[in-house]
Amino acid sequence: MLADLFKIPPVRRKIFVSYHHGGDQAYYDAFSQRFHDIHETVRDNSLRGRIDSSDPEYVMRRIRENHIQGTSCTIVLVGRETRARKYVDWEIKATLDKRHGLIGIQLPTAWGAACMPDRLADNVNLGYAVYGTWAQITANAAACQYMIEAANARDKGLIVNTRPLKQRNG
């Protein structure tokens, strides 16, 4: 019956959160605590340190297989120093390679779009990635869910992923 359809719980999306550990850990912790019952947020397995290899292809494969695989969307927490972080760029690239949804969230510590990683900015500007603020995504659970569904529904033909990988932290 139709009434039974309304009893089906919403999909608990698996999401990956990319952020600068040194500067934005408190925001990740707050995000994870706020949304852990609603979304299946991938545990804090964002790259903290170097993968033991100098081969970028191997590192990218590890990011895709161990961090992005099994998720539907990546949320990038954009703080003051996020733009300069090498592994944030690599995580965004891996997300786009997998054709997953992409969301940028400007944290209160950021100075606007100037802090946004270039690869994320490319995709926001061309309409693939969703971009919002910390206040918007934490306003209520529905706002976060809406952003995730909107990101996953975007036309994959809009993806721009042509920049070379960032080779070092800025």
Secondary structure, 3 states (H helix, E strand, C coil): CHHHHCCCCCCCCEEEEECCHHHHHHHHHHHHHHHCCCCEECCCCCCCCCCCCCCHHHHHHHHHHHHHCCCCEEEEEECCCHHHCHHHHHHHHHHHHCCCEEEEEECCCCCHHHHCCHHHHHHHHCCCCEEEEHHHHHCCHHHHHHHHHHHHHCCHHHCCCCCCCCCCCC
